[in-house]
Amino acid sequence: MALTSDQAVGMLRAAAEPTRLRILALLAREELAVLELSRVLGQSQPRVSRHLKLLAEAGLVERFPDGAWVFYRLSGAAPARALTDQTLALINPDDATLELDAERLAGVGEERAGQASAYFADNAERWDEMRVLHTAEAAVEAAILEAAGEGPFQRLVDLGSGTGRMLTLLGSRAKASIGLDLSRQMLNIARAQVAAAGLRACELRHGDILKTHLADGCADLVIVHQVLHYLADPAAAAAEAARLVTPGGRLLIVDFAPHDLEFLRAEHRHRRLGFSDSEIERWLSLAGLTGFQIRALPPAASAGLTVKIWGATRDAARVRLIA
C-alpha cells in the first residue's frame, strides 16, 4: 500500500532528528526495551520515551508491551520499513555516532549474554527439574511427538538443544540429528544423554541459533524448544530456523503463551514473557512457511504457564513451481 503525501511527510519529519535517527539505526539491529535504548543513547528514559512515541505515531516503529517491560522494533509495514531502510542506507557506515551506539549496544548484549551464560552454567544440572511451572512434561512431549509426525526424518536439527531432551525424544525417528547450543555445560549434559539413549548418528555442536552456519534446507524437521524467550531477537532466530527447513519439511517452535510472571526475568533470565500466535505466525510467514498449526497446553495450576506448540511447513509443491 502506497503512502499519502501527508503520511510520507510525517514519517520524514519523525526520522529527521538526530536522536530518533539513532534509535532507528539501533532498532535495525534488534528489538530493544526503553531502558536499553536509554542506556545506549545516554539519555533519560522519559526523553527516549518521547522520541519513541513520535516514531510510533509516525508508523516507523512498533511498540509492544511484554509484562512490565515495553519493547520497540522497526515497523514491519512495507512502506514504513522501506523508508527507514533507505534512510539508513544513505548514512556513511563509518559514521562515528552510529558506530559508538553500536559499540554500546554490543556492550549491553555482552553483559546480557554473560548473565545468561552464568545462569545456564549454574542451572544446567537441574534444568529439566525447572519445568514444573507448566503442564506435565509428559503431556508436552506427547504433543511434540504428535506435532512432529512419525517420520522417518532424514535430518533433525534442534536449535538451543539444552540438555538434549528433544534429541533423545525425537532422535529415534531421524536418520541423523544435529543439536546446537551456546552453553558448553548444557552440551556436556546433552552428550551424556544422547549416548545413554544409544543415538549414534547425533552430532552436538557449540553454535549460535542466530548464526547456525548450516546449509539452507538442510533438515526436514527443525525444532526450537523453550529458547525464544531468552533471546534479544527472537524474530531473527525464527527466520534462521525456517531457513533450515527443506521443501516438504516442518518447523516446530515450543514456547510460552503471553504471561505476567515477572520473576522469570530476574531469576531465570527470560527476556520475553511469552509470544502471541499472531507474532509467531507473522515471523514464519515472512520466512516462507505455511500450513500453520497451533496447540495450547494449559498449566495444571492457574498461576502457571501455558505451553504453545507452533508448527509450520515449507510447501514442496510451491518451491518446485517457483523453481
Secondary structure, DSSP 8 states (H G I E B T S, - for coil): ----HHHHHHHHHHHSSHHHHHHHHHHTT--EEHHHHHHHHT--HHHHHHHHHHHHHTTSEEEEEETTEEEEEE--SHHHHHHHHHHHHTS-TT-HHHHHHHHHHHHHHHHHHHHHHHHHHHHGGGGGGGGGGBS-HHHHHHHHHHHH-S--BS-EEEET-TTSHHHHHHGGGBSSEEEEES-HHHHHHHHHHHHHTT-TTEEEEE-BTTB----TT-EEEEEEES-GGG-S-HHHHHHHHHHTEEEEEEEEEEEE-----THHHHHH--SS----HHHHHHHHHHTT-EEEEEEEE--SSTTSB-EEEEEEE--HHHHHHH-
